[in-house]
């Protein structure tokens, strides 16, 4: 336990923190409060043999972080000095990740959805593992099973809520799937309750507090990872551009803030992450906005990115074909006077989406970093250096995605508030579920409305005998 | 503090006598928490005796055990009477009561968190917890309740904007709180602050979502609110009674006073009670009809044609069920403790009822559908209209004659 506390004493990767807290009882650096609380905790728990406690001799040796850099890279870079070697490893891995990303985009929305799901599962796994290590709860009965079980239930619930609408035609064909989707709320709630009851039954006399901690930890993790990933998938189905532009804005902000900070950095930004600087923050902000603007311009041209994803039963696959909405059609805007002088043009034609992209990029640069600070604080609080060691040079999956989380929610909220109207197929579905009398009433209301608007040509008879509302 | 913990950990059936709770604690082996709380207990005042003086004097002759029974009994009656008064006052007041209960439960759980983690000194923390409570409540109001208040909301311009963009506004507010949290991280208290952050969020998840589901159920029709809540209360009471008179086999180590006899007896008694209560309530429109906001009278009305669920129908009784089960229960039971102690059984119930209604009872809201329809693009509207038309024609609801009527 002490070993864990001492281990990553400094903060995340670029941490320039002071020396790690050496011994308990000393208030030098680190979390004084937690040290003394844990002192009390351990002393008391020692007496009662609670799992919370471990004497020094009982602590399993935590292996030093595995170096997962492939051998090839190591050999290729053996000549360079250690600092540049690190740069190169990070650079190569970054390029690899970006190309993998492009490859999956090419393969289509379904693959993207699977990618998002696998990232979600991996993030969940990483955070849960941290919880285990912090609380030494490997021995708790049922706990791992329950965490994964809850993950399954919540995923099933969200699938039924959101994604099933898009697969409606596919689902209609299979009887069991229909049942599973129609009553998904009830079934997922029943499953959740079963898990809840299992938890209550699994409470072991000496480990109540630990078990409640892990229960809460699991739920908060689910709240963070699963809800966000489903929001990402919903954004994706809105149109791939709503998925790509935000994510690339965040990545671009990461990279450009780092570069600006590297070359011009002087004033520290926040105590939590000592390596972040104001110059990097502001420079990153402007470059991200410009990058987002340009990326939006480039992507808006292609139907592949712009159209909502639909599942067509005839071709049995996802298609992105449609009439691009007004957001993605070039429009002329007259420039304000000062820009007129600069650009020497009267009007400029751009996509309305580009204006939205400015909002998205601004959010990515201003609030996205807070997600990063939150994760840094979290790592600092639990004395870990990285979430995991999945990616050489970068840490775990969570380390890459910590800034993305708030972004996904923001984009979703943005879309539902300002962009998207209700989903037509969902409206139709709900209409078909109503009672026949209600349907008839609605039909009449709609008919009068459409006729008034001129969308529906009135029949000859209805012109002679005007429709009466019953 | 020990007392508080015991109260929260136990179900509200066992009488909260101090001696018993102490021995229970030892039996449960919650020694780790106990000992820690003993350290804190020095600073905590013993739980105040809230019994009014009147009652104390009136019951001064009786032995301590029966006195306790009477106090509990009287308070139970008081709570039930209060419940009836509130029902009489109407759905709006009920909604406010639910909100008050929610806030009090939130307050209680947060206070426990503070006590556990000694986090009174953390900067900003209380403010942030209440702030998050406000944001989440606003979000849920926007999601669910504004549909019911739709006409009222449309009239007032600021309300309309608040309701239309509620997601964006509540998210912005939440983000502000989030950024304040990140900025308030103090070097030596990271872990504590993260714990409290997590504690607040789990509490919000439990308390606020459930209370809004309760309000959602309420708007479906007061019967969907009253019957589940009364069933849970009845189960509490009946299980206690059965356990008291017939209890022998312990049910679960966590609550040593619960018995299998109480559990099963309570089950059957509650089912019977629920049947009878529904029978009584289904007769009245004010319980059965969905709550609507009437624009002209500027108030809530519960007036409608009762749906098929609430009309008498003939069912064949299987031969087995021949006799009428007599039921009777005395009016004494559980009482003290916090609001949370009263409502801990209710929480899962609210979610279950809501899920049940959403899955099996309620269809989509027709007026809402029409509204959504009107915001679609013309070509989408036409497509939906034509699909609906062909669907109705297939069903035979729509013939050439009815079309032109």
Interface residues (C-beta under 8 A of the other chain):
Chain A: X30 X31 X32 X33 X34 X37 X40 X41 X44 X45 X47 X48 X50 X52 X182 X183 X185 X186 X189 X193 X196 X200 X201 X203 X205 X206 X208 X209 X216 X217 X219 X220 X223 X270 X271 X272 X367 X370 X373 X374 X377 X378 X380 X381 X382 X406 X409 X410 X413 X414 X416 X417 X418 X421 X422 X424 X427 X428 X430 X431 X432 X433 X434 X435 X436 X438 X439 X440 X441 X442 X443 X445 X446 X447 X449 X450 X453 X455 X456 X459 X461 X462 X465 X467 X468 X470
Chain B: X28 X29 X30 X31 X32 X33 X35 X36 X39 X117 X118 X164 X165 X167 X168 X171 X175 X178 X179 X181 X182 X183 X185 X187 X188 X189 X190 X191 X192 X193 X194 X198 X199 X201 X202 X205 X252 X253 X254 X348 X351 X352 X355 X356 X358 X359 X360 X363 X364 X366 X369 X370 X372 X373 X374 X375 X376 X377 X378 X380 X381 X382 X383 X384 X385 X387 X388 X389 X391 X392 X395 X397 X398 X404 X405
